[in-house]
């Protein structure tokens, strides 16, 4: 068995309410993890496994994915919290890769996080990504360093931070704040207007994309310094007269009578606003 890329992550998107479907998702991820190889063009062995844990729903959740993990959080109909920790290790031999996995501990007390063996500079490594299913009314705090964040159909106080990785926000509600240093942010809205205080999403280096239903009511704030803005007819970006040399611009307008603020901003990258 040849290695996959050291930090290959695949987030299953199939429905997970039924135990059989959940097992199929986990099996599929392990199969893909083992099949995809050619990390750095060298011969390595990879070990992949999924660990499932159920937790009582307490109304809030904190996740720290560590150095190289990603996080996907979705609402489901269950009353508890289902955590799938997707463990991937990489080493010179299969036995060594399995040994590294045995040394990884996934903690669910307070903050969901993983600890494991020191592997830097030893031609081996490990990472844990998380797929988490929660009740729709859940407050959420997620941090990643080199991995994606995806959140779908939650209503709550939501705080997301990614250093290097994309952020995807789908049909959320409540008070939502998302920050990325290097990576795109994609926002998909639903309904006629935002339910809650509003959404504030910003990246420094990367594009931002906002998809919203036609006729959506909101106060829209958007801006970029180094990049174009494209928007539907009727939404006209303004140029920053202090930066005439820059292709950037800003939008500050009420859509369809206004509503809670939807803010999507980047510094270095394009802004795309689309009606669905």
C-alpha positions in Angstrom: 0.0 0.0 0.0 1.5 3.3 -1.1 1.0 6.5 0.7 -1.6 9.2 0.2 -0.7 12.8 0.6 0.2 13.4 4.2 -2.8 15.5 5.0 -5.5 14.3 2.6 -8.9 14.9 4.0 -12.3 13.8 2.6 -15.5 15.0 4.3 -18.4 12.7 3.6 -21.5 14.4 2.5 -24.1 11.6 2.6 -26.9 11.7 5.1 -25.8 10.4 8.5 -28.9 10.1 10.6 -29.2 6.3 10.1 -26.4 4.2 11.6 -26.0 2.2 8.3 -25.5 5.4 6.3 -23.0 6.6 8.9 -21.0 3.4 8.7 -21.0 3.6 4.9 -19.7 7.1 5.1 -16.9 6.0 7.4 -16.0 3.0 5.2 -15.9 5.1 2.1 -13.6 7.7 3.7 -11.2 5.0 4.8 -11.2 3.4 1.4 -10.5 6.7 -0.4 -7.8 7.6 2.2 -6.0 4.3 1.5 -6.5 4.4 -2.3 -5.2 7.9 -2.9 -1.4 8.0 -2.7 1.8 9.6 -4.1 2.7 11.9 -1.2 5.6 13.9 -2.4 6.6 11.3 -4.9 8.1 9.1 -2.2 7.2 5.6 -0.9 5.4 5.8 2.4 2.7 3.8 4.1 -0.5 5.3 5.3 -3.0 4.2 8.0 -6.6 5.5 8.0 -9.4 5.0 10.6 -12.6 6.6 11.8 -13.5 6.8 15.5 -17.1 7.6 16.4 -18.2 9.1 19.7 -21.7 10.2 20.8 -21.9 13.1 23.3 -24.9 14.6 25.1 -26.0 17.9 23.5 -25.1 20.8 25.8 -26.1 23.6 23.4 -22.5 24.7 22.6 -19.5 23.0 21.1 -15.8 23.9 20.8 -13.4 22.3 18.3 -9.7 22.8 17.8 -8.5 20.8 14.8 -4.8 21.3 15.5 -2.1 21.9 13.0 -3.5 20.0 10.0 -7.1 19.0 10.6 -10.3 20.1 9.0 -13.8 20.5 10.6 -17.2 19.9 9.1 -20.3 20.6 11.3 -23.8 19.9 10.2 -27.2 20.0 11.8 -29.2 16.7 12.1 -32.4 15.5 13.7 -30.6 13.7 16.5 -30.8 14.9 20.1 -27.1 14.2 20.8 -23.8 15.0 19.1 -22.1 12.5 16.8 -18.3 13.1 16.4 -16.4 11.2 13.7 -12.7 11.7 14.1 -10.9 10.8 10.9 -7.4 9.7 11.7 -4.7 9.6 9.1 -1.0 8.7 9.8 1.9 8.4 7.5 5.3 6.6 8.0 7.9 4.6 6.3 6.3 1.3 7.2 2.7 0.2 7.7 3.5 -1.0 11.2 4.9 2.3 12.1 1.9 4.2 10.7 -0.4 2.0 12.8 1.8 2.6 15.9 1.4 6.3 15.4 -2.4 6.0 15.2 -2.4 4.0 18.5 -0.7 7.0 20.1 -3.3 9.5 19.0 -5.9 10.5 21.6 -9.2 12.3 20.7 -10.5 14.3 23.7 -14.1 15.3 23.9 -14.0 16.9 27.3 -14.7 20.6 26.9 -12.9 21.3 23.6 -12.8 18.5 21.0 -9.2 18.1 20.1 -6.5 15.5 19.4 -3.0 14.8 20.8 -0.4 12.4 19.5 3.2 11.6 19.1 5.9 14.1 18.0 6.6 13.5 14.4 8.3 16.6 13.0 11.4 16.0 10.9 11.1 12.2 11.1 9.5 11.4 7.7 6.2 10.6 9.4 3.1 12.5 10.4 -0.5 12.4 11.5 -3.6 14.5 11.3 -7.2 14.3 12.6 -10.2 15.9 10.8 -13.7 16.0 12.3 -17.1 15.5 10.9 -19.7 16.4 13.6 -23.5 16.2 13.6 -25.3 18.4 16.1 -28.8 19.7 16.9 -29.6 22.7 14.8 -29.7 25.1 17.8 -26.0 24.9 18.8 -23.4 27.6 19.6 -20.2 26.8 17.9 -16.5 27.8 18.2 -14.1 26.2 15.6 -10.4 26.8 14.9 -8.2 25.3 12.3 -4.6 26.0 11.2 -4.1 24.2 7.9 -7.5 22.7 7.1 -11.0 23.6 5.9 -14.1 24.6 8.0 -17.6 23.8 6.8 -20.8 24.6 8.7 -24.3 23.8 7.5 -27.8 24.7 8.8 -26.9 25.8 12.3 -28.6 28.5 14.3 -26.5 30.0 17.1 -23.6 32.1 18.3 -20.9 30.9 15.8 -17.2 31.8 15.7 -14.9 30.3 13.1 -11.2 30.9 12.6 -9.0 29.4 9.9 -5.3 30.3 9.2 -4.8 28.4 6.0 -7.9 26.9 4.6 -11.3 27.6 3.1 -14.4 28.4 5.0 -17.9 27.3 3.8 -21.1 28.6 5.4 -24.4 27.2 4.3 -27.9 28.2 5.4 -26.9 29.5 8.8 -28.7 31.8 11.3 -27.9 33.6 14.5 -24.8 35.7 15.2 -22.1 34.4 12.9 -18.5 35.5 12.6 -15.9 33.9 10.3 -12.2 34.9 9.8 -9.6 33.4 7.5 -6.0 34.5 6.9 -5.3 32.6 3.7 -8.2 31.0 2.0 -11.5 31.6 0.3 -14.9 32.1 2.1 -18.1 30.9 0.5 -21.5 31.9 2.0 -24.8 30.5 0.9 -28.0 32.1 2.3 -31.5 30.7 2.4 -35.0 32.1 3.0 -36.2 35.7 2.6 -33.9 37.3 5.2 -31.4 36.5 7.9 -32.8 35.0 11.1 -30.7 36.5 13.9 -28.2 39.3 14.5 -26.2 38.9 11.2 -23.2 37.5 9.5 -19.7 38.8 9.4 -17.2 36.9 7.1 -13.7 38.2 6.3 -10.5 36.8 4.7 -7.2 38.6 4.1 -5.9 36.6 1.2 -8.6 34.9 -0.9 -11.8 35.3 -2.8 -15.2 35.7 -1.1 -18.4 34.4 -2.7 -21.9 35.2 -1.6 -24.9 33.3 -2.9 -28.4 34.5 -2.0 -32.0 33.9 -3.1 -33.5 36.4 -5.5 -35.4 39.0 -3.4 -33.3 38.5 -0.3 -33.8 41.3 2.3 -30.6 42.5 4.0 -28.2 45.3 4.6 -25.2 44.2 2.5 -21.6 45.2 3.3 -18.8 44.0 1.0 -15.4 45.2 0.0 -12.0 44.3 -1.4 -8.8 46.3 -1.8 -7.0 44.2 -4.5 -9.6 42.6 -6.7 -12.7 43.1 -8.7 -16.3 43.0 -7.4 -19.0 41.4 -9.5 -22.6 41.7 -8.4 -26.2 41.4 -9.8 -27.8 44.3 -11.6 -29.0 46.9 -9.1 -26.0 46.4 -6.8 -23.4 48.9 -7.8 -19.9 48.8 -6.2 -18.3 52.1 -5.3 -14.6 52.8 -6.0 -12.4 54.0 -3.1 -11.2 57.4 -4.3 -8.2 57.2 -2.0 -7.0 54.1 -3.9 -7.7 54.9 -7.5 -4.8 52.7 -8.5 -6.6 49.7 -7.0 -9.3 47.6 -8.8 -11.0 47.2 -5.4 -14.2 48.8 -4.2 -17.0 48.5 -1.7 -20.7 47.9 -1.4 -23.0 49.3 1.4 -26.6 49.1 0.5 -30.0 47.9 1.7 -31.5 45.1 -0.4 -35.3 44.8 -0.7 -36.0 47.1 2.2 -33.0 46.1 4.3 -32.5 43.7 7.2 -29.8 42.3 9.4 -26.3 43.0 8.1 -24.6 40.5 5.8 -20.9 41.4 5.6 -18.5 39.6 3.3 -15.0 41.2 2.9 -11.6 40.4 1.5 -8.3 42.4 1.2 -6.6 40.5 -1.5 -9.0 38.8 -3.8 -12.2 39.1 -5.8 -15.7 39.5 -4.5 -18.5 37.6 -6.2 -22.2 38.1 -5.3 -24.7 35.8 -7.0 -28.5 35.5 -6.9 -29.8 31.9 -7.0 
